[in-house]
């Protein structure tokens, strides 16, 4: 259900809905047991379609690199696709072997059937030195950044807008990244404009997306310490890599970041490259969820799969969020017969805490340590949610994939479990290993005692999405343990659990059918 082309690894993806069919175009390269550089084997762009946002059909690849010496004779990089006057316009980042791929330009191709494409031979957008870096300098790895176009129609002004990843003409290494801007009346002739977003705090901002919700325009972009950001560039101290966002009341900006500016992210490179598509009036976000080589948690990062779609929403304070979509929830069509009473009365437990059922709630308390209980089950893919009220400043949450002896007082060295916990002491949602309590990823969220929170985890095999009160906190990939029991956890606190619900899929496969 989570798409990846057969035999290939994929990364950045962009989409277009046409006549009830969503077309996805993406970058890809052959899968390998060892990590390889992107340009070792230049490949065409991938193309896939779906009518239900979940089940993807792999179509013929398109747009291989041009012949040697052309301005786009190397692996193409991220682009966008729009429809206008009966034609489909594909915009993409072009690089040439003339400059060893270090100079980026935007080129375009046109099609009427998504199969046959007529490409331009000259760029339609290049960086303008009035505002943007156009020279190769060592501080920027001798790269002229001008990539990842996002094309948006402005119905009010009757023109097209392009948003691109670029560097300001002047600035310091870790603070000159910006989102560039261009306008056009015909998608062919473009006028370069000043940047719409130049916060001067990031070393890189890329794969921009721009869309309107209500009266406001939102801009999202990928960033992270992996690109050279300073450690405090992202305002959540638990996030070093992820997607941030900014807001404006005009499509042409300027865009400014709210104080809590993280759409999703984590301490590692888990998920990236978020783009959205409008279908039947709802906006859905897709992003890349990374894998690890040879399916080893500690293995090197490698390209991954197209994550399950999220619905793009805004909360009452105007904060942008990604929410579980009906399409993703439809995968989990089988109720798991595990209730609060099953957990409360289970002998699969550890710790000396008190657990008792009180009406439709399960009350648990361990004021001097931690306690956990699990229900017999063997689950891999799962959609589970529970409401949690912490009565004290402490931790509580879900146990996932607990292996058979993980609840034993003296577990074997390979017996493990995962825990997703909310923590009112320091305000966080975290994924940890039991019993090492090693934090795998987390988010900083203000949490208070005596307030009820809904914690939800959707596990698609090794791919995991964690939500709090319906908003995505982080996505991550965990191979071990692969299956196991479901349970609840409390530490140094009293907690009330309610409304536990779990569902599993009848079938699940991350490979294309």
C-alpha positions in Angstrom: 0.0 0.0 0.0 3.0 2.3 0.6 4.2 2.8 -2.9 7.7 2.1 -4.3 8.5 1.2 -7.9 9.6 -2.3 -8.4 13.3 -2.8 -8.0 13.8 0.9 -7.5 14.4 3.3 -4.6 12.5 6.6 -4.9 12.7 10.0 -3.4 11.1 13.4 -4.1 7.5 13.1 -5.5 5.0 15.7 -7.0 1.5 15.1 -8.1 -1.4 16.2 -10.3 -5.1 15.2 -10.2 -6.8 14.8 -13.5 -10.3 13.4 -14.1 -10.4 11.4 -10.9 -6.8 10.0 -11.4 -3.9 11.2 -9.3 -0.6 11.1 -11.3 2.6 11.0 -9.2 6.0 11.7 -10.7 9.1 11.0 -8.8 12.8 10.6 -8.8 14.3 7.1 -8.5 17.3 4.9 -9.0 17.9 1.2 -8.9 17.9 -0.5 -5.5 21.3 -1.7 -4.3 22.6 -3.6 -1.3 25.1 -0.8 -0.9 24.5 2.9 -1.0 25.5 4.6 -4.2 25.7 8.2 -5.3 22.7 9.6 -7.2 24.6 10.3 -10.4 26.3 6.9 -10.7 23.5 5.7 -12.8 21.2 8.4 -14.2 17.6 7.2 -14.5 14.3 8.5 -15.9 11.5 9.9 -13.7 9.1 7.5 -12.3 5.3 7.7 -12.9 2.5 6.1 -11.0 -1.3 6.6 -10.8 -4.0 6.0 -8.2 -7.8 6.5 -8.0 -8.1 5.9 -4.3 -4.9 7.6 -3.0 -3.6 4.3 -1.6 -3.3 1.6 -4.3 -0.8 2.8 -6.9 -0.3 1.5 -10.4 3.3 1.8 -11.7 3.2 3.4 -15.2 6.0 3.8 -17.7 8.9 5.9 -16.6 9.4 9.2 -18.5 11.9 11.9 -19.3 15.3 10.1 -19.2 18.4 12.4 -19.1 19.0 14.0 -22.5 21.9 13.2 -24.8 25.5 14.0 -23.8 26.3 17.7 -23.8 22.7 19.0 -23.3 21.7 21.2 -20.4 19.8 18.3 -18.8 22.0 15.3 -19.6 22.4 14.3 -16.0 19.9 12.8 -13.5 17.0 15.2 -13.3 16.1 16.6 -9.9 12.8 17.6 -8.3 10.0 19.4 -10.3 6.3 19.9 -10.5 3.5 19.3 -13.0 0.4 21.4 -13.8 -2.3 21.4 -16.5 -3.2 24.4 -18.7 -5.3 24.7 -21.9 -5.4 20.9 -22.4 -1.7 20.4 -22.0 0.4 19.0 -19.1 3.5 21.0 -18.3 6.3 19.3 -16.4 8.9 21.5 -14.8 12.1 19.9 -13.5 15.6 20.7 -12.2 18.1 20.3 -15.0 21.8 19.7 -14.6 24.5 19.3 -17.1 27.8 17.4 -17.3 29.3 20.6 -18.7 29.5 21.9 -15.2 29.6 18.5 -13.4 26.0 19.0 -12.4 26.8 21.9 -10.1 24.7 24.5 -11.9 20.9 24.0 -11.6 18.3 25.4 -14.0 14.6 24.9 -14.5 13.5 23.3 -17.8 10.1 22.1 -19.0 8.4 19.5 -21.1 4.8 19.3 -22.4 2.5 16.3 -23.0 -1.1 15.6 -23.7 -1.2 12.0 -22.5 1.4 11.7 -19.7 3.4 9.3 -21.9 4.9 11.3 -24.8 6.8 14.5 -23.8 8.3 17.3 -25.8 11.0 18.9 -23.9 12.5 22.4 -24.2 16.1 22.8 -25.2 16.6 26.0 -23.2 15.9 26.8 -19.5 12.7 28.6 -18.6 14.0 29.9 -15.3 17.6 30.7 -14.1 18.8 32.4 -11.0 18.9 36.2 -11.2 22.1 37.7 -9.6 20.1 40.7 -8.3 18.8 38.5 -5.5 20.3 35.0 -5.8 23.6 33.4 -5.8 24.7 32.6 -9.3 28.4 32.0 -8.8 30.1 28.8 -7.7 31.7 29.4 -4.4 33.4 26.9 -2.1 31.2 27.9 0.9 28.2 26.6 -1.0 30.0 23.5 -2.3 30.5 25.3 -5.7 26.8 24.7 -6.4 24.4 27.2 -7.9 21.1 26.3 -6.2 18.0 26.8 -8.4 15.8 23.8 -8.1 12.6 22.0 -6.9 10.1 24.3 -8.6 6.5 24.4 -7.2 4.0 25.9 -9.7 0.8 27.5 -8.4 -2.1 29.2 -10.2 -3.2 32.5 -8.7 -6.9 32.9 -9.7 -7.1 36.4 -8.1 -4.3 37.9 -10.3 -4.7 35.4 -13.2 -1.0 34.4 -13.2 1.3 31.5 -12.4 3.8 31.6 -9.6 6.9 29.5 -9.2 8.6 28.8 -5.9 12.2 27.4 -5.9 15.0 26.4 -3.6 17.8 29.0 -3.9 20.5 30.9 -2.0 20.5 34.6 -1.4 23.1 36.6 -3.3 24.8 37.5 0.0 24.9 35.9 3.3 26.7 33.4 5.6 27.0 29.7 4.9 24.4 28.5 7.4 21.8 31.3 6.9 21.5 32.2 3.2 18.9 29.6 2.1 15.7 31.1 0.7 12.6 30.3 -1.4 12.8 32.1 -4.7 9.9 33.4 -6.7 9.0 33.9 -10.3 5.7 34.8 -12.2 4.3 34.0 -15.6 1.2 34.5 -17.6 1.7 31.6 -20.0 4.0 29.0 -18.2 6.6 29.7 -20.9 8.0 33.2 -20.2 9.0 33.8 -16.5 9.9 36.9 -14.7 12.2 36.4 -11.7 11.2 38.1 -8.5 12.8 38.7 -5.0 12.5 35.8 -2.5 9.2 35.3 -0.7 10.8 33.5 2.2 14.3 34.5 3.4 14.5 33.8 7.2 18.3 33.8 7.3 18.5 31.0 9.7 18.8 27.9 7.4 21.7 26.4 5.4 19.1 24.8 3.1 15.4 25.1 2.3 14.3 22.8 -0.5 11.3 21.0 -2.0 8.9 23.9 -1.3 5.1 23.5 -1.4 2.7 26.5 -1.5 -1.0 26.3 -1.1 -4.0 28.2 0.2 -6.3 27.3 3.1 -9.0 29.8 3.9 -7.6 33.3 3.7 -4.0 32.3 4.3 -1.2 31.0 2.2 1.1 28.3 3.6 4.7 27.5 2.5 6.4 24.3 3.5 10.0 23.3 3.0 12.5 20.6 3.9 15.5 21.5 6.0 17.8 20.0 8.6 21.2 19.7 10.2 22.2 17.2 7.5 22.4 20.3 5.2 24.5 22.3 7.6 21.9 24.1 9.7 23.0 25.4 13.1 21.7 23.4 15.9 19.1 25.9 16.9 17.8 26.6 13.4 14.7 24.5 14.0 12.8 25.7 17.0 11.9 22.3 18.4 15.1 21.0 20.3 14.1 17.4 19.6 14.0 18.0 15.8 17.1 18.4 13.7 15.7 17.3 10.3 12.2 17.8 9.0 9.6 20.0 7.2 9.0 23.5 8.5 6.4 26.0 7.4 5.6 29.7 7.1 2.5 31.7 6.6 1.4 34.8 4.6 -1.8 36.5 3.6 -0.5 36.9 0.1 0.8 34.3 -2.4 3.8 36.5 -3.1 4.7 36.9 0.5 6.5 37.7 2.5 6.1 34.5 4.4 6.9 34.4 8.1 7.3 31.4 10.5 5.1 30.9 13.5 6.9 30.2 16.8 6.0 26.5 16.5 7.1 26.1 12.9 7.6 22.3 12.5 5.1 20.4 10.4 6.8 17.1 11.2 10.4 16.0 11.9 12.7 14.1 14.2 16.3 13.8 15.4 17.2 11.6 12.5 16.5 11.6 8.7 13.3 9.6 8.8 10.8 11.4 6.5 11.3 14.3 4.0 10.2 16.0 0.7 6.6 16.8 1.5 4.3 17.8 -1.4 0.5 18.0 -1.5 -2.3 17.5 -4.0 -5.9 18.7 -4.1 -8.5 16.0 -4.6 -12.3 16.7 -4.4 -11.7 19.8 -2.3 -9.4 18.1 0.2 -5.7 18.6 0.3 -3.5 15.5 0.8 0.2 15.5 1.7 2.6 12.8 0.6 6.3 12.5 1.6 9.2 10.1 1.4 9.7 7.7 4.3 13.3 6.5 4.3 14.5 3.0 4.7 17.8 1.5 6.0 20.1 -0.6 3.9 19.5 -4.3 4.4 16.5 -3.7 6.7 18.8 -3.0 9.7 17.7 -0.3 12.1 21.3 0.9 12.5 22.1 0.6 8.8 23.0 3.4 6.5 20.1 5.6 5.2 18.7 4.8 1.8 15.8 5.8 -0.4 12.4 4.5 0.6 8.7 4.5 0.0 5.9 7.0 -0.6 4.3 7.3 2.9 0.6 7.0 3.5 -1.4 10.1 2.6 -2.2 12.6 5.3 -5.0 15.2 5.2 -3.7 18.8 5.4 -5.5 20.8 8.1 -5.3 23.9 10.3 -6.2 23.9 14.0 -8.2 26.6 15.8 -5.1 28.8 16.2 -4.1 28.6 12.5 -1.4 26.1 13.0 -0.7 23.9 10.0 -0.9 20.1 10.7 -1.0 16.8 9.0 -3.9 14.4 10.0 -4.7 10.8 9.4 -6.6 10.5 6.1 -9.6 8.4 5.5 -7.7 6.7 2.7 -4.9 5.6 5.1 -7.4 4.5 7.7 -9.2 2.4 5.1 -6.2 0.0 5.1 -7.0 -1.1 8.7 -10.3 -2.9 8.2 -10.2 -5.5 10.9 -10.9 -4.8 14.5 -8.3 -6.2 17.0 -10.2 -7.7 19.9 -8.1 -6.1 22.6 -9.7 -3.9 25.2 -8.7 -2.1 28.4 -10.0 -5.0 30.5 -7.9 -7.5 28.6 -4.8 -5.5 29.4 -5.7 -4.8 33.0 -6.2 -8.5 33.8 -3.3 -9.8 31.7 -0.5 -11.8 33.4 1.9 -10.4 30.8 3.1 -7.6 33.0 6.1 -6.1 34.7 6.4 -3.6 37.5 4.5 -3.3 40.8 2.0 -0.7 39.6 -1.7 -0.8 40.3 -4.0 -1.5 37.4 -7.8 -1.5 37.7 -10.9 -1.1 35.5 -13.2 1.7 36.6 -16.3 1.8 34.3 -15.1 2.5 30.8 -11.6 3.5 32.0 -8.4 1.8 33.0 -6.7 3.5 36.0 -3.0 2.7 36.4 -0.5 4.1 38.8 3.2 3.6 39.6 4.6 6.5 41.6 8.1 5.2 42.2 9.0 3.5 39.0 7.4 2.1 35.8 4.8 -0.5 35.1 3.5 -2.1 31.9 0.9 -4.6 30.9 0.3 -6.3 27.5 -2.5 -8.3 25.9 -1.6 -11.5 24.0 -1.3 -10.6 20.3 1.2 -10.8 17.5 0.8 -7.6 15.5 3.0 -6.0 12.8 0.7 -3.5 11.0 -1.7 -1.7 13.3 -3.8 1.4 13.8 -4.1 2.0 17.5 -5.4 4.9 19.5 -6.0 5.6 23.2 -7.0 8.6 25.3 -4.6 9.3 28.2 -5.0 11.6 31.2 -2.0 11.9 33.4 -2.9 12.7 37.0 0.7 13.5 37.9 3.8 14.8 36.2 5.2 11.7 34.6 4.9 9.4 31.6 2.3 7.2 30.1 1.5 5.7 26.7 1.4 2.7 24.4 3.6 -0.4 24.2 4.0 -1.8 20.7 5.4 -5.0 19.3 6.4 -6.4 22.6 8.1 -9.7 22.0 7.1 -12.7 24.1 9.6 -12.4 26.9 9.8 -8.6 26.9 7.5 -8.5 30.0 9.6 -11.1 31.8 11.6 -9.8 34.8 14.8 -11.0 33.2 14.3 -10.8 29.4 16.6 -12.3 26.9 19.2 -10.0 25.3 17.1 -9.9 22.1 13.7 -9.5 23.6 12.5 -6.0 22.9 9.5 -3.7 22.8 8.7 -0.2 21.5 6.9 2.5 23.6 5.3 5.7 22.4 4.9 7.9 25.5 3.6 11.3 26.4 5.6 13.1 29.1 4.1 16.0 31.2 7.4 16.6 33.0 9.3 18.1 30.0 6.5 18.3 27.5 7.2 15.7 24.8 6.0 12.8 22.7 8.7 10.2 22.3 9.4 6.8 20.7 11.6 4.7 22.9 12.9 1.1 23.2 12.1 -1.0 26.2 13.8 -1.5 28.5 16.8 0.5 27.6 14.6 3.7 27.4 16.7 4.8 24.4 14.9 7.6 22.7 14.6 7.0 19.0 12.7 10.2 18.0 10.4 12.7 19.6 8.7 16.1 19.5 8.5 18.9 22.1 4.8 19.6 22.8 3.5 21.5 25.9 1.6 19.0 27.9 -0.3 19.5 31.2 -1.5 17.3 34.0 -5.3 16.4 34.2 -5.9 17.1 30.5 -6.9 14.3 28.2 -4.8 13.6 25.1 -5.4 11.2 22.2 -2.3 9.2 21.3 -2.5 7.4 18.0 0.1 5.2 16.1 -0.3 3.9 12.6 2.2 1.1 11.7 2.5 0.0 8.1 4.9 -2.8 8.6 8.2 -1.1 9.5 6.9 2.4 8.8 5.4 4.2 11.7 3.3 7.4 12.0 2.7 9.0 15.5 -0.1 11.5 16.1 -1.1 13.5 19.1 -4.7 14.9 19.2 -4.9 14.2 15.5 -1.7 16.0 14.4 1.3 14.2 13.0 4.3 14.4 15.3 6.8 12.3 13.4 7.2 9.4 11.0 10.0 6.8 11.5 11.2 3.4 10.3 11.8 0.5 12.7 12.5 -3.0 11.6 12.9 -4.6 15.1 10.9 -5.9 16.7 8.8 -6.8 13.7 5.8 -8.2 15.5 4.6 -8.4 19.1 2.0 -7.5 21.7 0.1 -4.4 22.4 0.0 -2.8 25.8 0.0 0.2 28.1 2.7 1.9 30.2 2.9 4.3 33.2 5.9 5.8 34.9 6.2 7.9 38.1 2.5 8.9 37.8 -1.1 7.9 37.9 -2.8 7.7 34.5 -6.3 7.1 33.2 -6.6 5.3 29.9 -9.9 5.4 27.8 -11.2 4.6 24.4 -8.6 2.1 23.3 -9.2 1.0 19.8 -7.0 -1.1 17.5 -7.4 -2.2 14.0 -5.2 -4.3 11.7 -5.2 -4.8 7.9 -6.5 -7.9 6.2 -3.5 -7.7 3.9 -0.6 -5.3 3.7 2.3 -5.1 1.3 4.7 -2.1 0.9 5.7 -3.5 -2.5 3.7 -2.7 -5.6 1.1 -5.3 -6.6 
